[in-house]
Amino acid sequence: MPDAMHSGPREQLSEQWMRERARRELVTDSLRAHLAEQPNPRAVRACARRWCTTVNYLADGVIAVLNSTENEE
């Protein structure tokens, strides 16, 4: 992979996209494995709901930080 300091904007975007896709796949694979460990379909749904709740809670925290930094500027 070329040095990001010496590549053009298109290459930098491509590299960023590949990193983000790899991170997303790692997370998705981990979630899938955790769901597959559940003993029955009902437990899978409950586990999925807990993950959704957790992700939304994290998103709310990130949004709060972004909003507070916008207000400071």
Secondary structure as UniProt FT lines:
FT   HELIX           4..6
FT   HELIX           9..36
FT   HELIX           41..72
//
